[in-house]
Amino acid sequence: MAETDNPEAPIVTPRTARFGEGPEGRVARRERGQSGAPSRLSGLGQFLHDVRSEMKRVSWPGFIEVRNTTLITLVAVIFFAVYLFAIDQGLSRLITLLDWVIEKLARMLGLA
């Protein structure tokens, strides 16, 4: 059974209406004002009102949570800085050693 595990379930046909049609897809329309300036000011006022109401719903972290996440971030940054420094120094010394070996081989073979 590809569609369902219940053979008794009714078969639902796919939706044939276009996106946005039907009762769940209706959009509330706002009437536009006659002049551009008042509607922009009222739009700005509505935006600020919406921002204030959304900011009231935000769950702000406490001091201890901010401190802990800051410490975790600093420890991670320091760890990766030291790790990448060590890798960089190791690769740098490896390249220098390989350069020295190649130079010695070239002198021994008379190529340099």
Buried (B, 14 or more C-beta within 10 A) or exposed (E): EEEEEEEEEEEEEEEEEEEEEEEEEEEEEEEEEEEEEEBEEEEEEEEEEEEEEEEEEEEEEEEEEEEEEEEEEEEEEEEEEEEEEEEEEEEEEEEEEEEEEEEEEEEEEEEE
